Amino acid sequence: MSFSYVTVRLAQIVPTLFMMIVVIFGLVRLLPGDPTTATLGIHATNQDVARAIAHLGLDQSIVVQFGIFLQHLFRGDLGTSIVLKVPVMDLILQRLPVTLFLTGLAALLAFVVAVPLALVSALKHDSPLDSTIRTGFQIGLSMPVFYIGIVLLTFFAARLRWFPVGGFGHSLLDDLYHLFLPAVTLAFSLSAVLMRNLRNSIIEVLYADYVDFARAKGLRNRLVLLRHVLRNALIPTVALFGLNIGTLIGGAVITETVFAIPGVGRLMIESIYGRDYPVIQGMTMTLAVLVSLVLLATDLVQAALDPRIVQR
């Protein structure tokens, strides 16, 4: 993998992030209401509201506000929460590891479930086993994330009491125990998408000429499946996984709310209700950077699986 390929991919992230900053800054200020409503209450006088707006700098033009925001951003200052009175960076450092743990565990579960079942389904395509696997995953695709979370929460946590109904742990094993059901909730839909895509790719690759040639050379079937079939079939699936990272993080926002997990998603919902502009901006930009880095990692993995991508 050439250094120039990595450099070009990194350079492409910069304009994307800048456009994201502009969009976030504008959309936040299009929200109905303003932060003074959440901080002062509905019984605040007009003078109180005017003083609060002036203190927050919201009485200036949006161009001036954006310039001030960029100045602080380039210094690494994401501002202070209007509602919580805490630096936004401290909130991110406190909440982000929880969300990363949850999404990472969900992505791992999705891959662990999707890859072997896709391989079995492809090798037994058009069989009753193949139909059963596809039908099961079709159910996952047809249900929204919050409904899956409520069903799992009601059955496995509230009724059977196998898992906690919410919260976060205090050690690695305790964290895994608390986040298993939320991770399964997130992984359900993602694994269904990955399985269907990988199954179709494997079936297509199975009948490729180079696979027939590998078998004609006398290579063992397991070696043909792993080195020639699965490796090439994974290329479009890896790209699809990267494209679904944003959806996975969006699902984490809902899942953290359902399971009362103290992560970025839950804080984001609370900040939107409170019109906490600095928190919304800081959290959204952080998630945008994470998604961009995951997409970069996806491109690098694809290039490792298929070196021809670097040459294009």
Contacts in CASP RR format, 6 or more apart in sequence:
PFRMAT RR
TARGET T0000
AUTHOR 0000-0000-0000
METHOD contacts of the structure
MODEL  1
MSFSYVTVRLAQIVPTLFMMIVVIFGLVRLLPGDPTTATLGIHATNQDVA
RAIAHLGLDQSIVVQFGIFLQHLFRGDLGTSIVLKVPVMDLILQRLPVTL
FLTGLAALLAFVVAVPLALVSALKHDSPLDSTIRTGFQIGLSMPVFYIGI
VLLTFFAARLRWFPVGGFGHSLLDDLYHLFLPAVTLAFSLSAVLMRNLRN
SIIEVLYADYVDFARAKGLRNRLVLLRHVLRNALIPTVALFGLNIGTLIG
GAVITETVFAIPGVGRLMIESIYGRDYPVIQGMTMTLAVLVSLVLLATDL
VQAALDPRIVQR
1 300 0 8 1.000
1 303 0 8 1.000
1 304 0 8 1.000
1 307 0 8 1.000
1 310 0 8 1.000
2 310 0 8 1.000
5 303 0 8 1.000
5 310 0 8 1.000
6 300 0 8 1.000
9 296 0 8 1.000
9 299 0 8 1.000
9 300 0 8 1.000
10 296 0 8 1.000
13 292 0 8 1.000
13 293 0 8 1.000
13 296 0 8 1.000
16 292 0 8 1.000
17 285 0 8 1.000
17 288 0 8 1.000
17 289 0 8 1.000
17 292 0 8 1.000
20 284 0 8 1.000
20 285 0 8 1.000
20 288 0 8 1.000
21 70 0 8 1.000
21 73 0 8 1.000
21 285 0 8 1.000
22 66 0 8 1.000
24 280 0 8 1.000
24 281 0 8 1.000
24 284 0 8 1.000
24 285 0 8 1.000
24 288 0 8 1.000
25 65 0 8 1.000
25 66 0 8 1.000
25 69 0 8 1.000
25 281 0 8 1.000
26 62 0 8 1.000
28 277 0 8 1.000
28 280 0 8 1.000
28 281 0 8 1.000
29 62 0 8 1.000
29 65 0 8 1.000
29 277 0 8 1.000
31 272 0 8 1.000
31 275 0 8 1.000
33 275 0 8 1.000
34 53 0 8 1.000
34 58 0 8 1.000
34 275 0 8 1.000
35 52 0 8 1.000
35 56 0 8 1.000
35 58 0 8 1.000
35 82 0 8 1.000
35 83 0 8 1.000
35 274 0 8 1.000
35 275 0 8 1.000
35 276 0 8 1.000
35 277 0 8 1.000
36 44 0 8 1.000
36 48 0 8 1.000
36 49 0 8 1.000
36 52 0 8 1.000
36 53 0 8 1.000
36 56 0 8 1.000
37 274 0 8 1.000
37 275 0 8 1.000
38 82 0 8 1.000
38 83 0 8 1.000
38 273 0 8 1.000
38 274 0 8 1.000
38 275 0 8 1.000
38 276 0 8 1.000
39 52 0 8 1.000
39 82 0 8 1.000
39 83 0 8 1.000
40 48 0 8 1.000
40 49 0 8 1.000
40 52 0 8 1.000
44 52 0 8 1.000
50 59 0 8 1.000
53 59 0 8 1.000
56 82 0 8 1.000
57 65 0 8 1.000
57 68 0 8 1.000
58 65 0 8 1.000
60 68 0 8 1.000
69 281 0 8 1.000
72 78 0 8 1.000
72 79 0 8 1.000
76 89 0 8 1.000
77 89 0 8 1.000
78 87 0 8 1.000
78 88 0 8 1.000
78 89 0 8 1.000
78 92 0 8 1.000
78 278 0 8 1.000
78 281 0 8 1.000
78 282 0 8 1.000
78 285 0 8 1.000
79 87 0 8 1.000
79 88 0 8 1.000
79 89 0 8 1.000
79 278 0 8 1.000
80 86 0 8 1.000
80 87 0 8 1.000
80 88 0 8 1.000
80 278 0 8 1.000
81 87 0 8 1.000
81 88 0 8 1.000
81 91 0 8 1.000
81 271 0 8 1.000
81 276 0 8 1.000
81 278 0 8 1.000
81 279 0 8 1.000
82 275 0 8 1.000
82 276 0 8 1.000
82 277 0 8 1.000
82 278 0 8 1.000
82 279 0 8 1.000
83 271 0 8 1.000
83 274 0 8 1.000
83 276 0 8 1.000
83 279 0 8 1.000
84 91 0 8 1.000
84 276 0 8 1.000
84 279 0 8 1.000
88 278 0 8 1.000
88 279 0 8 1.000
88 281 0 8 1.000
88 282 0 8 1.000
88 283 0 8 1.000
91 267 0 8 1.000
91 279 0 8 1.000
91 283 0 8 1.000
92 264 0 8 1.000
92 282 0 8 1.000
92 283 0 8 1.000
92 286 0 8 1.000
95 262 0 8 1.000
95 263 0 8 1.000
95 264 0 8 1.000
95 265 0 8 1.000
95 266 0 8 1.000
95 267 0 8 1.000
96 263 0 8 1.000
96 264 0 8 1.000
96 286 0 8 1.000
98 168 0 8 1.000
98 256 0 8 1.000
98 261 0 8 1.000
98 262 0 8 1.000
98 263 0 8 1.000
98 264 0 8 1.000
99 249 0 8 1.000
99 252 0 8 1.000
99 256 0 8 1.000
99 263 0 8 1.000
99 264 0 8 1.000
99 265 0 8 1.000
100 290 0 8 1.000
101 175 0 8 1.000
101 179 0 8 1.000
102 179 0 8 1.000
102 182 0 8 1.000
102 183 0 8 1.000
102 186 0 8 1.000
102 252 0 8 1.000
102 255 0 8 1.000
102 256 0 8 1.000
102 261 0 8 1.000
102 263 0 8 1.000
103 186 0 8 1.000
103 245 0 8 1.000
103 248 0 8 1.000
103 249 0 8 1.000
103 252 0 8 1.000
104 183 0 8 1.000
105 176 0 8 1.000
105 179 0 8 1.000
105 180 0 8 1.000
105 183 0 8 1.000
106 182 0 8 1.000
106 183 0 8 1.000
106 184 0 8 1.000
106 185 0 8 1.000
106 186 0 8 1.000
106 187 0 8 1.000
106 190 0 8 1.000
106 248 0 8 1.000
106 252 0 8 1.000
107 187 0 8 1.000
107 190 0 8 1.000
107 241 0 8 1.000
107 245 0 8 1.000
107 248 0 8 1.000
109 183 0 8 1.000
109 184 0 8 1.000
109 187 0 8 1.000
109 191 0 8 1.000
110 186 0 8 1.000
110 187 0 8 1.000
110 190 0 8 1.000
110 191 0 8 1.000
110 194 0 8 1.000
111 191 0 8 1.000
111 194 0 8 1.000
111 241 0 8 1.000
113 187 0 8 1.000
113 191 0 8 1.000
113 195 0 8 1.000
114 190 0 8 1.000
114 191 0 8 1.000
114 192 0 8 1.000
114 194 0 8 1.000
114 195 0 8 1.000
114 198 0 8 1.000
115 194 0 8 1.000
115 198 0 8 1.000
115 230 0 8 1.000
117 133 0 8 1.000
117 137 0 8 1.000
117 195 0 8 1.000
118 194 0 8 1.000
118 195 0 8 1.000
118 196 0 8 1.000
118 198 0 8 1.000
118 199 0 8 1.000
118 202 0 8 1.000
119 198 0 8 1.000
119 202 0 8 1.000
119 225 0 8 1.000
119 230 0 8 1.000
120 129 0 8 1.000
120 133 0 8 1.000
121 129 0 8 1.000
121 130 0 8 1.000
121 133 0 8 1.000
121 134 0 8 1.000
121 195 0 8 1.000
121 199 0 8 1.000
122 198 0 8 1.000
122 199 0 8 1.000
122 200 0 8 1.000
122 202 0 8 1.000
122 203 0 8 1.000
122 206 0 8 1.000
123 202 0 8 1.000
124 130 0 8 1.000
125 199 0 8 1.000
125 203 0 8 1.000
133 195 0 8 1.000
134 196 0 8 1.000
134 199 0 8 1.000
136 192 0 8 1.000
137 191 0 8 1.000
137 192 0 8 1.000
137 195 0 8 1.000
137 196 0 8 1.000
138 192 0 8 1.000
140 148 0 8 1.000
140 188 0 8 1.000
140 189 0 8 1.000
140 192 0 8 1.000
141 189 0 8 1.000
141 192 0 8 1.000
141 193 0 8 1.000
143 188 0 8 1.000
143 189 0 8 1.000
145 185 0 8 1.000
145 186 0 8 1.000
145 188 0 8 1.000
145 189 0 8 1.000
145 251 0 8 1.000
145 254 0 8 1.000
145 255 0 8 1.000
146 254 0 8 1.000
146 255 0 8 1.000
146 258 0 8 1.000
148 185 0 8 1.000
148 188 0 8 1.000
148 189 0 8 1.000
149 181 0 8 1.000
149 182 0 8 1.000
149 185 0 8 1.000
149 255 0 8 1.000
149 258 0 8 1.000
149 259 0 8 1.000
150 258 0 8 1.000
152 181 0 8 1.000
152 184 0 8 1.000
152 185 0 8 1.000
153 165 0 8 1.000
153 166 0 8 1.000
153 181 0 8 1.000
153 258 0 8 1.000
153 259 0 8 1.000
156 162 0 8 1.000
156 163 0 8 1.000
156 181 0 8 1.000
157 163 0 8 1.000
157 164 0 8 1.000
157 165 0 8 1.000
157 166 0 8 1.000
157 181 0 8 1.000
158 165 0 8 1.000
163 177 0 8 1.000
163 178 0 8 1.000
163 180 0 8 1.000
163 181 0 8 1.000
164 177 0 8 1.000
164 178 0 8 1.000
165 259 0 8 1.000
165 260 0 8 1.000
166 178 0 8 1.000
166 259 0 8 1.000
166 260 0 8 1.000
166 261 0 8 1.000
167 178 0 8 1.000
167 259 0 8 1.000
167 260 0 8 1.000
167 261 0 8 1.000
167 262 0 8 1.000
168 175 0 8 1.000
168 178 0 8 1.000
168 179 0 8 1.000
168 261 0 8 1.000
168 262 0 8 1.000
169 175 0 8 1.000
169 177 0 8 1.000
169 178 0 8 1.000
178 261 0 8 1.000
179 261 0 8 1.000
181 259 0 8 1.000
182 255 0 8 1.000
182 256 0 8 1.000
182 258 0 8 1.000
182 259 0 8 1.000
182 261 0 8 1.000
185 255 0 8 1.000
185 258 0 8 1.000
185 259 0 8 1.000
186 248 0 8 1.000
186 251 0 8 1.000
186 252 0 8 1.000
186 255 0 8 1.000
190 241 0 8 1.000
190 244 0 8 1.000
190 247 0 8 1.000
190 248 0 8 1.000
193 240 0 8 1.000
193 244 0 8 1.000
194 237 0 8 1.000
194 240 0 8 1.000
194 241 0 8 1.000
194 244 0 8 1.000
197 236 0 8 1.000
197 237 0 8 1.000
197 240 0 8 1.000
198 233 0 8 1.000
198 234 0 8 1.000
198 237 0 8 1.000
201 232 0 8 1.000
201 233 0 8 1.000
201 234 0 8 1.000
201 235 0 8 1.000
201 236 0 8 1.000
201 237 0 8 1.000
202 229 0 8 1.000
202 230 0 8 1.000
202 233 0 8 1.000
204 233 0 8 1.000
205 211 0 8 1.000
205 228 0 8 1.000
205 229 0 8 1.000
205 232 0 8 1.000
205 233 0 8 1.000
206 229 0 8 1.000
208 232 0 8 1.000
210 228 0 8 1.000
211 224 0 8 1.000
211 228 0 8 1.000
211 229 0 8 1.000
214 224 0 8 1.000
214 227 0 8 1.000
214 228 0 8 1.000
215 221 0 8 1.000
215 224 0 8 1.000
231 305 0 8 1.000
232 305 0 8 1.000
232 306 0 8 1.000
234 305 0 8 1.000
235 302 0 8 1.000
235 305 0 8 1.000
235 306 0 8 1.000
238 298 0 8 1.000
238 301 0 8 1.000
238 302 0 8 1.000
238 305 0 8 1.000
239 298 0 8 1.000
239 302 0 8 1.000
241 298 0 8 1.000
242 294 0 8 1.000
242 295 0 8 1.000
242 298 0 8 1.000
243 295 0 8 1.000
245 291 0 8 1.000
245 294 0 8 1.000
245 295 0 8 1.000
245 298 0 8 1.000
246 291 0 8 1.000
249 287 0 8 1.000
249 290 0 8 1.000
249 291 0 8 1.000
250 265 0 8 1.000
252 264 0 8 1.000
252 265 0 8 1.000
253 264 0 8 1.000
253 265 0 8 1.000
253 266 0 8 1.000
253 268 0 8 1.000
253 269 0 8 1.000
255 261 0 8 1.000
256 262 0 8 1.000
256 263 0 8 1.000
256 264 0 8 1.000
256 265 0 8 1.000
256 266 0 8 1.000
257 265 0 8 1.000
257 266 0 8 1.000
257 269 0 8 1.000
260 266 0 8 1.000
264 283 0 8 1.000
264 286 0 8 1.000
264 287 0 8 1.000
265 283 0 8 1.000
267 279 0 8 1.000
267 283 0 8 1.000
268 279 0 8 1.000
268 280 0 8 1.000
268 283 0 8 1.000
268 284 0 8 1.000
270 276 0 8 1.000
271 279 0 8 1.000
271 280 0 8 1.000
271 283 0 8 1.000
272 280 0 8 1.000
299 309 0 8 1.000
302 309 0 8 1.000
303 309 0 8 1.000
303 310 0 8 1.000
END
